[in-house]
Amino acid sequence: MWLEGLVFAPTLVSYRIEVLERHYPWIDQSGLNYFRNRLSQAPRDSEHGLALVLSAADTYEKQMQALKAVEFKCDELWSILDVIEK
């Protein structure tokens, strides 16, 4: 699906794995398995999520609810990054 690259960025995940290995060599390789597994799992997850939204958000109000859910998720992720950065 063409949108997969926008919803899930495999190149970015691969780059993150490379950076983690380079800058944190003390991390056991098995500790990076979550990220490696995401390379095959995330495309399926994003396709499923997109299909769900496209079929369920059939009104403007539902589309706005879906948008608010994405905004909430992004806010949560930024909060996690803020805590990590401090």
C-alpha positions as CSV (number, residue, x, y, z in Angstrom):
1,M,0.0,0.0,0.0
2,W,1.4,3.4,-1.0
3,L,0.4,5.0,2.3
4,E,2.3,2.4,4.3
5,G,5.5,4.5,4.0
6,L,3.8,7.4,5.5
7,V,2.1,5.5,8.4
8,F,5.1,3.2,9.0
9,A,8.6,4.4,8.1
10,P,10.7,1.2,7.7
11,T,13.7,3.2,6.6
12,L,13.5,5.3,9.8
13,V,13.1,2.1,12.0
14,S,16.1,0.5,10.3
15,Y,18.1,3.7,10.9
16,R,17.1,3.8,14.6
17,I,18.3,0.2,15.0
18,E,21.6,1.1,13.4
19,V,22.0,4.2,15.6
20,L,21.2,2.2,18.7
21,E,23.8,-0.4,17.8
22,R,26.4,2.2,17.1
23,H,25.8,4.5,20.2
24,Y,24.8,1.9,22.7
25,P,27.0,-1.1,22.0
26,W,26.4,-2.4,25.5
27,I,22.8,-3.3,24.7
28,D,22.5,-7.0,24.2
29,Q,21.4,-7.7,20.6
30,S,18.3,-9.5,21.9
31,G,17.3,-6.2,23.4
32,L,16.8,-4.8,19.9
33,N,14.6,-7.6,18.8
34,Y,11.5,-5.5,19.5
35,F,12.6,-3.0,16.9
36,R,13.7,-5.7,14.4
37,N,10.3,-7.4,14.7
38,R,8.6,-4.1,14.1
39,L,10.0,-4.1,10.6
40,S,7.6,-6.9,9.7
41,Q,4.8,-6.3,12.2
42,A,4.3,-2.6,11.7
43,P,3.3,-2.7,8.1
44,R,0.5,-5.1,8.9
45,D,-0.5,-3.0,11.9
46,S,-0.6,0.2,9.9
47,E,-2.5,-1.4,7.1
48,H,-5.1,-2.7,9.5
49,G,-5.4,0.6,11.3
50,L,-5.8,2.5,8.1
51,A,-8.4,0.1,6.8
52,L,-10.3,0.4,10.1
53,V,-10.3,4.2,10.0
54,L,-11.2,4.4,6.4
55,S,-14.2,2.1,6.9
56,A,-15.3,3.4,10.3
57,A,-14.7,7.2,9.9
58,D,-17.5,7.6,7.4
59,T,-18.8,11.0,8.7
60,Y,-17.0,14.3,9.3
61,E,-17.6,13.9,13.1
62,K,-16.0,10.4,13.1
63,Q,-13.1,11.7,11.1
64,M,-12.5,14.4,13.6
65,Q,-12.6,11.8,16.4
66,A,-10.0,9.8,14.6
67,L,-7.9,12.9,14.1
68,K,-8.2,13.7,17.8
69,A,-7.1,10.2,18.7
70,V,-4.0,10.6,16.5
71,E,-3.3,14.0,18.1
72,F,-3.6,12.4,21.6
73,K,-1.2,9.7,20.7
74,C,1.3,12.2,19.4
75,D,1.0,14.2,22.6
76,E,1.7,11.1,24.6
77,L,4.7,10.2,22.6
78,W,6.1,13.8,22.9
79,S,5.5,13.6,26.7
80,I,7.6,10.4,26.8
81,L,10.3,12.0,24.8
82,D,10.3,15.1,27.1
83,V,10.7,12.9,30.1
84,I,13.6,10.9,28.5
85,E,15.3,14.1,27.5
86,K,15.3,15.6,31.0
